[in-house]
Amino acid sequence: MDSTKRNKLYIDKEAFITLSMMKANLLYPVTKLMNQKEADEVNKTGLYNGKTFPFAFILAPAGKKNEKVLQSTKNGEVLELYCNNKKVGELQTEEVFEIDPIKRVEKIYGSSDIQHKGVAKTLKRLGKYAISGEINLIDSPIITEIEKLKKIIQETNAQNIVGITTNANPFHRVHERIIRLALEENDLVVLFLTKNLKNDGINFETRYEATKFISDNFFPKNKVIVVPLNNTYIFSGLNEVIMDSIVIKNFGCNKFLMGQTHEGLGIHYENQHIKTIFDILKGINLETMTIKEYVYCDICKTIVSTQSCPHGSHHHVKYHSEAILKLLKEGIIPPPIMMRKELTAIYLSSMFKNRFKNLQKLYYDLIPNNGIIEEIDEKDFYIKLIKLYQTTSMT
């Protein structure tokens, strides 16, 4: 690309991350921004180069400056891409064309209702003009995760690789049970931990720390790999399962494990057979598996599948992430049947920093010790306190 003075196109972080995924081949068969002819065809057929892709992959940034630049940009012209006032790449223009933002969000979300948070947010990000062409990005942190996973697959000679997407918000006992079941019949489990651009629960750094703690301490080495996965607008609504499948496949997995309540799975009956979104996918060679609901049965005294437990639902404790998260947000320790004590300590110490004015004194007042003065942190305190909750001789 030439070095003459260039116009600037400003994109947000969500667009930059999505473009980074495309450049890292995680959205294959899509490897470039679509021109108008390609975009119209994909929106009409749901196929790109004979493979399923749910909507046109375009770049149409909002803003008066961007609109002015795009209106005056000629084919072959090079634009500089900026994100958060930092140059992140360049785009050599193939074509600029008008789009209908309402039709765009309808294709992504299945709705144009502005009361829908995703629709409203995306409409604010969308301009009236899209641009196609070759993109070069200066840096892409996603490449590091791909290379790390490829190295582990090569070193372990893993053949059966199953991908699981999760918020782990928070990570509870059923998450652990599902991973163990996956390991029984597979060489490697890749846990894609979704990273939302807007925090709607426990921050990503804490969720990652907790999930890594489990994978490092309670599973065989290099058998469970945690991979951050930025959850941008392309994973929204009815298309979530399709886009998850595409990304998981392109990361190197050959299986996809999910719950039957996974958003976008779309279970329905047709000609007396169960049908899902996977029955219409083309060109994505990925074995898919769904799992049943797991609960804690107070008769069986363990985690069971609702299909294998003979006791009624009135004996079942359900693992609703929202309810467990509510306890944590209120500063309440979840029951050990819900979550390992080490994870509770990680979550609460992060969510309630410096909660206790004199933690050292409180520790020695409440917790049995050998009298030797030792420095403890909030995680240590929570773990010791939970152990007291678990004593049974007086309960």
N, C-alpha and C positions, 0 to 999 in steps of 0.2 A: 504494500500500500504506500502511496506517495506521502511526502512529508509537508505538503503545502498546508496553508491555514485551513482549518476545518470547522464546520459548525458543530455545536454540542447538542447531544440528546440526553435529557435527564431521566433516569429511571430510578425506581425505588428498590429497596432491599429485596422485596418479594420477587420483582422481575429479574433482578441480578441472580438470585439463587436459582430461579427456574431456568434461566439461560445457562447457568453453570451446569445444571443437571443435563441439559440438552447437549452441551459441549463435551460432557463426560460420557456420552452415549448411554445415559441411564433412561432416556426416553425413546430409544430405538424401537421402531423404524424411523422416528423423526430425528433428523440430524441437522436440520436447518430451519430457519423461519420460513413459513409457507408464503408463497405469492398468492394473488387473488384467485387464480384458477384452481390452485391446489387447495386453498382454504375452502372455497365453495364446494369442491368435490368431497372433502372430508366431512364438512358439516352436513352434506346431503346423504352420504353413504356410511359414515362412521368407519371408513377404511382409508389407510394411507399405504401405498405400495402393496396392496393386497393384505395388509395386516390391520387388526383393530386399533383404532385410535379414536377416542370419543368426540373430539372437537378440533377445530383448526388451531394450530400452534402459531400464534402471531404475537407481534409486539406493537402495542398501540397505547403509548404512554399519554396520560392526561397532562393538561397545563397549556397556557397560552403560548409560552415560549416554544414548547415542543410542537404545538400545532403550526406556529409560524414557520419553524424550521422545516417541518415535513411538507408543508405546502410549497416550499421553494426548492426542495431537494430534487436533484436530477438523478436519473439512472447512472450508476457508476461512481457517484460522488461518495466520498468517505466521511462518515460522521464519527465524532468521538463520543463514547458512552461515559456518562458520569453518574455515580451513585454516592449520595451523602457528600457531595462536593469533591469527590475523589475520582480520578479517571480510572475506569475499570476495564476499558476495552475500546474496540473500534468496529464499525459496521460499514461494509461496502455495499451501497444501495443497489438492489436489483429492481425494486418497484415500490411505489407508495400508492396506496389505494384506500378508499373510504370504507368504513364499516358501520354497522348499526349496533351501538352498544347494548340496546335492549335485547336484540336477537342473540347477541354474544352471551349475555348472562343467562338467558333462557336455555341456551345450549349447554352451558356449564352446570347450572343449578336446577334446571327443569322448572324454573319459575323466574318471573321478573318483578315479583312483589318486593317493594323496597322495605317492607317490614322485616324481611329476611335479612339477618345481619350480613351474611356473605354477599347477597345481591347488592345491598347498599354499599358495602365496602368496595366491591369490585367496580361498581358503576363510578365511584369517585376516582378510581385509578385508571379508568378507560377514557381514551380520547376518541376522536372521530376518524383518525387516520392511522393505518397500520403500515409498517415498513418491513420489507423482506430483503434478504441479502446475506452475504457471508459475514460471520461474526468472529472476531478474535478477542478473547478475554485475557487480561494481564495475569490474573491469578484465579485459581479455583481450588479451594480447600477440599472439595468433594473427591478430587483425584487421589488424595492421600488415603482416604477411607477405602476406596476401591482397590488401590495397590496393596494395602495392608491385608484386606480380605483375600485377594488373589494369592498372596504369599502364604497365608495360612492354609488355603485350600491345596496349594501345591505341596507344602511341607507335610501335611497330614494325609495327602492322597485321598481326600474326601470325595466320595462318589454321590451319595445321597445327601443333599444339602437342602434343608427346609428353612424357609423364611417365615417369620412371624412379625407382624406390625403391632405395636402397642404404645399407649401413652404412659403406662405404668404410673398412673397418677391417682393413688400411689401403687407401688408393687406389693401385691399381697400373696397369700398362700396358694391361691388357685393359679396365678401366673406361674409359680414355681412348679406346681403339679403338671401343668400343660407342657412346660419345657421338658420335664422328666419323661413324660409320655412320648414326646417327639424324639428324645434321645434314644429311646428303646429300639427304634427301627431306622434311625438315620445316623450318619457319620458326623454331621455338624448342624447346629442350630444357629441361624443368624437372626438376632433379635433387633429389629429396626425400631429404635426408640424415637418416636415422633417429636419434633421440636417445633412447636408453634411459634410464630413470630410475635404473637401477643400472649403473655402469660395468663392462663386462666385457671391456675391451681398452684401446684408446687413448681418452683422454677426449674428449668431444664437441668441446670448444673447439679441440683440436689437429686433430681430423679435419675440422672446419669450416675452419680456417685452411688446411690442405693442399688441400682441395677447392676453396676459393675461389681459391687461388693458381693452380691449373690453369685454372679457368674464366676468370680475369682475364688470364692471360698466354699461354695456348695455344689459345684459341678466339676467334672474332670477338665484338666487344663486343655485349652484350645478346642473345646467342644461346644461352648456357647460364646458367641462373639456379639458384642453390643455395638451397633452401628447407628450414629445419629442420622435422622432423616428429617430434613426440613419439610414441614407440612404447609406448602403454599396453596394458592387458590386452585391449582390444577387437580388437587386431591379432594375437591369439594363435592358434596351432594351425591347424586346417583353414579358419578364416575369414580368414586373413591376406590372401589374394588378393582376396577379396570386399571387405573393408574398405579395402584399398589402392585398389581400383577406384573405390569410392564417393568417397573423399577426393580422389583425383586428378581425377576428373570434376568435383567441386564446386570445385576450385581453378581450373578453367577449361581443363583439358587435354581434347583429344578423342581422344588415343591413349595407349596404355599399353604400354611395352616392358619385357620381362622375360626372364630366362633360363628354359630348360626345366626347370631344377632348382629353381625358385622354390617355397618351401614353400607347400603348399596348392593348387598348380596342378592336381594330381591327374590327370596324363596316363594315359589308359587306352584300350583299343580296344573299340569297340562296333559290331557289324555291319560289320566291316572298315574302320571309319573311326576316326581319332584323336579322342578326346573329352577335354575339360578342364572345369574348374569353370565356364568361361564359357558352356558350352552350356546351363546351367540358369539363368543370370542373366536377370532380367526388369527392364525399365525403366531399365537403365543403358546409355545410348547412348555406348559407348566402344569404339573400334577397338583390338583387342589384337594384339600381335605378340610372338612368342617368338624368341629368338636361339640359335644353336648354340654349342657349346663352342669356345673359342679357346685355342690353345697357341702356344708358341714352338718352331719346328722348327729343329734344328741343321743341317739340310741347306738348307732354304729361307732360313735366316738372318733370319727375320722372324716376326711374329705371323700365324698362319693359322687358318682354320676347320678343324676335324677333317674336315669333309666335302669341303674343297677341296684338302687336302694329300695328295700321292700317297705320302708316306713313312709308315712304320709308327710305332706309338705309342712304340717304343723310341727314336725320334728326337725325341720331344715333351717339352717342359718344361711342366708344368701350373701354372696360376696358382691355387694354393690359398691363400686369404687367411689361413687358420689357420697355415699353414707360414711364410708371409712375416711374419706377426705374431710368430711364435715367434722368428724371427731378430732382429727388432727388440727384443723383450723381453730377449733375451740380449745386446743391444748390438752385434749383428753387422750390418754393412752389406749389405743385399740386393744381388744382382747388378743392374747397370744394365738388363738385359733385363727385369727384374721391375718396376723402379720408377725414376722420374726422380730424379736426385741431389738436386734441390732439395727433393723431398718427404722423402727419407731424412733430410736435414738437419733439416727441420721436426720429424719424428717423434723422432729420437734426441736432439735438443737439448731437447725437451719431456720425454721419458721419463727422461733422465739429466742432470738439471740440475746444473750445477757439477761435471761429471764429472772435469775435469782441474784439478789444483791450480795449475799455471802454464801456462795455455792459450797466453799470448802467446809464452813461450819455446819451447814445443813447436811452435807454428806456424812460428817462424823457424828452428828446427832441422830441420824436415821439408819445408817448402813453399818452392818457388822464389819469390823476391821481388826487387824492385828496390832493396832496401836502405833504402827510406823507411819510417820507423816509422809504422805505422797500427794503430788499434784494431780488433780483429776479435772477433766473437762465435763461439759454438759452431756456429751454422749455417754461417758462412763457413768455419770450419775443416773441417767435414764435407764441404762442397762441394769444397774444394781437395784434400782427401785422396782423395775418390772419383775426381777427375780423374787422380790418380797411379795409381790402380788400373786406369784405363782405357787407360793407355799400352800399346802393343803391340810395340814394337821388340825388347824383351827377353823376350817371352813366346812 
